[in-house]
Amino acid sequence: MEEENRHYKVCVGLSGGVDSSVAAWLLKQQGYDVFAMFMQNWHDADATLHGDCEWEEDRFVAEMVARKIDIPFYFVDLSKQYRQRVVDYMFSEYEKGRTPNPDVLCNREIKFDAFMQVALKYGADYVATGHYCRKEVLPDGTCRILEGTDPNKDQTYFLCQLSQEQLQKALFPIGDIVKPEVRRLAKEADLPSAEKKDSQGICFVGKVDLPTFLQQKLASVEGDVVEVFDPYYAADPLYQWQQETLTGLVNPGASLERTVHYAPEEKVLTSDGKPLGVSPFADDALAALSDEQLQKLALPVHYDIGFETETYRSGKHHVKKTRYKDNPFGRIVGRHEGAQFYTIGQRKGLGIGGHAHPVFVIATDIDANRVYVGEGHSHKGLSRFCLQVAPEEIHWIRPDLAIQPGEMRRYRVRIRYRQPLQSATLLMRASGLYILFDAPQRGISPGQFAVWYDGQEMLGSGVIQA
């Protein structure tokens, strides 16, 4: 095998971290003709919490690793492409009140596109990274991408937008190794990155205070934070229609939880062989839903709570003051600096006290510059069953397995990286792809990526429209 591998030249995206370092070391051990390339994608140190040029330290460590392994080392500046194709996209999405995932875009647009093109010009046959995922090639040349062996480090979610053409040229040397073993190998090989902490924050930017980062381009405009009370849902026609429709879809004898009761996600990410489970919904009832009904089922509740003022006299001098009248649907509980700086499900940074349970963002209204919040993990505003992906946003890693309009399939789905896989039914229609979960999901946000799996294989993904 080593003799055969010598015919292949591999470019390792060496970041200075332990994962890519061990990936490079393993490939060299396996006999590949390996060279390393470090990419700089960000210049602005003022945007990071550390306030220094982290990339300079990373490059220094990467160079030492390459020297230790005895492989050529190159440097490439892709900051222009990164700003145009990742950071500008981030600003645009947040400005619209959506929640993008820059790491997914970084892999699709930079690591496996702009970076890969440079690597190919240097003569590489493959590009390797330190992602925790596995790749298999079928006899016909089709690439499968599988969850990483380490249940706590699986990173397939971040690769959910890759194409077959990109996967053909990709290698993931540590996908079948658990993190502690990666650390052990790094120490055994005496790699300079063996003790280096894992990077955090936005891909290639680092750990940032998100509102401060976004304020580089998005203006701060004060607005109200409104807490939504339970009676609002009893009076909201859309919410009531959705609940009645879900009831009509349920199989006889099946039960349906209406709100999420769990605290934030468990640590184990992979399916671990768990069965997909039987849907609580009847297939014939799902098939009978019209596109219009599915679109309505996937809509988030829109909040429109008005507040009237009244005057009153206060104190022994009877000073005239103004206050808001009590409203059974909600109350103004604070102020914010711009609705675009908040994301659905967010808990930190709200500055709202006086509650027995945690308070979460349940919606933002960019036009009205309002942030809506709810108290408790089981607040109705945090829970939704259905989401929609627009036709142009549906991406199949396995085009040969794409669902055709009118078809339904059962898959496991996640809507964010640190989320255990959730059982769901996917319904393809002319108006888009609809994902109906077996249980309510917490904090579904437009702009996030929904990613679906068959067993341990990741099949496709799409940007959540609603």
N, C-alpha and C positions, 0 to 999 in steps of 0.2 A: 504493500500500500504506500509506504514512504517513497519508494522509487517512482510509483505512478504519480504521486502528488507533486513531485519535483517539476512536472510539466506545467503546473498551474501557478500563476503569479497572483498573490492575494494582497490587497491593500486593507490594512486594519485601521479603522477610525480610532486612533489612540487619543483618549480624552485626558489621560493622566489619572484616571480612576482605576480601581483594582479589577473591575470586570473586564474592561477592554484590554488591560495589561495581561491578564491570564488568557484571554482569547488569543492575543498575539503569541504568547509563549506556547500555548497548546498547538497552534498552527505550525510554529517553527519545529516543535517536537514531532509533528506528524509529517514533516518533510516538505511542506509547501515552500515556495519561493516567496517569502513574506517581506513587505515593506510597510512602514507606518506613515500615517499622515494625520497631522493635527490641524483642525479647522478652527479659525477664530470667526465667531459670528456676532460678537457684540463688543462695542468700544466704550459705551457710556457707563463708567464706574459710579457716577452720581446716582444712578437708578437703583443700585443694590443696597441692601441693608448694611453690608460690610463697608461700603464706600471705597473699596480698593479694586484693583484689576485682578480678579480671581483667575482670569484666563492666563495671565502671565505665570502664576505659580503652577497652574495645570500644565502649561506648555513645558515648563522646566522639568516637572516630574515625568511627563511623557517622553521628553528627550532622554532622560536618565534611564527610563524603562527600555527604550529602543536600544540604547547603548549596552545595557545589561544583556538584552536578548541577542544583541549583535545583528540588528536589522537596520536598513536605511531609514532615515527620518526626513519627512518633508513637512512644510507648513503651507497652508492655503488660507487666504482671507476671503470668506464668503459673507462678510457682514452686510454688503449691499443687497445681496439676494435674500438674506435672512430678514432684513428690515422690510423689504418690499413684499415678501411672500409669507412671512409669519407675523412680524410685529404690527405692520399696517393692517393686516387681517384682524389681529386682536383688537386694535383700537376701533376698527369699523364695527366689529361684532358687539363690543361692549357699548358703543354709542347707540346701537339699536336695542339695547336691553337684553342681549343674548349672552350666553356663557360659552365662549370658545375653549378649545383645548389646544394650546400652542404646541405641546409635545407631539400630538398626532400630526399636525401640519409640518413640524420640523422634520419628522421622519419621511413624510411623503415628498416634501418640497426640497429639503436640504440634504439630509444624510443619504437618501436613496435616489436623489435626482442630481442636484447641483454638485454635491460632493462625489457622487458616483461617476458623473461625467468627467470630472478632473482625474479621478483614479483610473478610469479607462484610458485616458490620454497618456497616462504614465505606464500603460501596458498591462494593467490589472485584468485578470480574468474574472475575479470575484472581489466583492467588498465585504469585509467581516466587521461585525460590531459585538459589543458585550451585552446584547439583549438576552434576557432569560426567556427564550422560546425555542421551539424545535422546528426544523424544516425537513420534510420528506419529499422525495421526487418519485412520482408514479411512473410505471413503464412507458407511458405515452409522453412523458416530459412535464406533465402538470405538477406544479408545486403545491404541497399542503403545508400549512403553518399550524403547529400544535402548541398547546400550553406548555410552559416550561415545567421541568420536573419539580422545581422548588415551589410548593404551594403558596409560600409567602412572597415570592418574587416574580411570579409570572407577569411578563410585560407584553403579551400579545395585544392587549388593548391599544397600546401606543403605535402598533404596526397595522392597525385595522384598515388603513387606506392604501396599503401597498398593492401594486398590480402584479400579475404574473410575470411581466417583463422585468420588474424590479426584483422579484423573488428569485428569478432565474440566476441573477448575478449576486445573490446575497448568501452569506454564511453566518451561522450563529453558534460558535464553538462551545459556549458554556450553557446552552439550553438544557442539557441533560445533567447538569451539575447543580447541587444545592449551594447556597451562599457560603455556609461555613466551610465547605470543601474548597470553594474558590479562594477564600481567605487562607486556608491551609496550603494550597498549591502556591499561592503568591509568596508566603513565608518560606516555603521549602525551596522555591527558586530564588529567594532573596531579592524579590522585585521591590524597587523603591516605593511603590504604591501600596504595598501589603497592608499597611496600617491606616491608609488614607480613608477618611470618612466618605460615605456616599453623598453625592451632590443632592441639593434640595432646591426647590423653587422652579422657575420657568426655565425650560431647556435653553442652555447657553447664556442666559441672562443672569441666573442665580436667584437667591432668595430676595424677594422684593416685598415692600409694602404696596399691595396692589393699587389702592386708591392713589397713593403718591405717584406710582409708576404711570397710571392712566392719566393723571393730571398734566402730564407732559403735553397731551393733545386735547384732552377733554376738559371742558370748563366746569368748575365747581359752582353749583347753583343750589341754594338752600331750599328745602321742601319739608313736607310733613311726613312723619312716620305714623301710620295708622294701624292700630291693633283691631283685628277683626274678631267679632264674637260669634258664638255658635248660632244664634238666631238668624244670622245673615243667610246661612245655607238653607234653612227651612223656607226662606222667602225667595231664594234665587231660582228662577225657572230652569236654567241650564243644569244646575247641580241636581235638582229634583228629577229632571228628565233623564240624566245620566244614571242616577241610582235606580230609577224604575226600569230603564232599559237593561241594565246589568242584571236585575232581578229576573227579567224575562228571558235572559240568555242562559241562566243557570240550569244545569241538569237536575231532574227531580231527585231530591234527597241530598244534594250537595249543599254545602254551606259556603258562605262568602264573607270574609272579613272586609269591612268597609274602610278602615283606616289602619295605617301603619302603627304598630305598638312597640316596635323594636327601637333600641338606641342605635347610634351610628354603627356602621358596618363592622362585621367580624373581620378577623385578620386573615383567615384562610380564604384564598381567592379561587382556587381551582375547583372543578366539579367533584374531584376525588371519587369518580365512578358513581356518584349518586344518580338514581334513575330520574328521567325527565318528569315522570309523574303523569297522572291523568288530569286532563283539563276539567275545571269545574263547569265549563261552558259547553253547551250542546253544539255539535258540529253543524247540524242542519239549521239551527237558529243563527249561528254565525254566518253561514253561507247566505242566509236570507237577508242579511243587513245590506242596505243600499250604500252607495258611496257617500251620499249625503248624511246618512245615519252614522257611518263610521267617522266621518269628518267631525260631526257634532260630538261624538263620544270622545274624540281625541282633544277637544278644545279645553284649555284651562279656564277656570272660573274667572270672569272679569269683575273686578271690584269697583263699585261706584257708590261711595258713601258720602252723603252731604252732611254738613254740620251747620246748624243755625246758632246764632249768638243771642245772648240776652244780657240786659244790664241789671246790675244789682248794687246795693249800697253796703259798704263794708266799714267796720270799725266804729269807734264812738263818734267820729266826725262824719260818718255816713258818706264816705268818699264813693263816688259813682265809678264802678268798674264793669268790664265786659268779660263774659265767659261763654264757653260753648254749652249749649243745652245737652243734657244726657241723650244718648242715642243708643237704642238696643242693639244696633248692628256693629258698633265699634266706637273707638275714641282716639283722639290724637294723643300719642304717648311720647313724642319726641320730635327732633329735627335731624335732618341729614344734609350732606353736602353735595348730593347729586345721585339720583336714582340709578344712574348707569354704573355706579361704583359698587352695587350690591348684587348678590346672586341668590337665587332661590335655594333655600335650605341653609343659608348662612346664619351662624349663631354669634360669632365674635364680631366685635366692632360696632355693635348697635348702641351701646351705652344706655340701655333701658333696664331699670331696676324695679323693685317692688312686686316681683312675681314669684310664686311658689315653685314654678317649673321653668325650664329654659324657654327663651323666646327666639323664634326663627323667622327669617324672611320667607313669606309664602308667595309674594308676587311683587313686581315692580311695574309702575306705569310711567314710561319715559315721557310721554306727551304731557301728563299732568304733574310730572316730577314728584311722584309719591312712592313711598315704600310701604308695603303692607306686611304686617307681621302677625304671628299667632303663637299662643302659649302652649307648650307641651309637644312631645313627640307624636301624640295621636291627634293633633289638631287636624281638622278636615282639610284645611288648605294645603297641607303638606302631602296629601295622598292622592294619587291618580292611578287609574288602571290602564289607560290607553294613550298611545302617542302616534304621531304621523311623521313619515319621512317623505319628502317631495320626490317625484319621479327622477328629477335630475340629480338628486343627492344620494341615490341608492348606489352603493358600490359593492360588487361581488369580487372577492378574492378568488373564488372559484366560479367563473362565469358559466361553466358547464353544469353547475348545480343551481343556477338562478331560478327563482320562483316566477312562474308565468302569471299574467293577469287572470284572476278568477281562482287561483290556487291558494290553498292554506297549508301551512306546515308548522310542526311543533319543534321549537328550538329552545335553547337556554340563552339568555340575553343579559348583558350588563350595560348600564347607562353611565357609569363612571369607573375609573380605574380601581379604586379600593372597594369594590362591591362584589359579594358572592354572586355567582350566576343564578339567574331567576328564570323559572319555567314560564313560557309564553307561547301564544299562537300568533304566527305571522300570516297576515292576509294581504295578498297582492291585488291591487285594483288599478284601474286606469288613472285614478287620482293620486296614487302613491302607495307606499307600503304602510300598513297599520300593524302595530304590535300591541296585542292585548295580553296583559300579564295575568297569571293565575291569582296573584295576590296584589294588593295595592303597593305602589312604589313611592318612595320618599323623595321629594324634591326633583321631579322631572323638569329639566330646564331646556328651553329652545337654544340651539347652538351646540349643545353637547352631542357626543357621538353615541348612538346605540349600536352595540356590536353583538352579533349572534353566532352561536357555536352549535355544532353537531357533535356531541360527545366532547372530546378534547380538541377538535379541529375548529379553528375560526374560519367562518365561511364568508362573512361580509359585514358591512357597516353602513351607517347613514347618519346625516346630521338631522337632529330632531327639529322638526318644523314647529310643532305645537305639542 
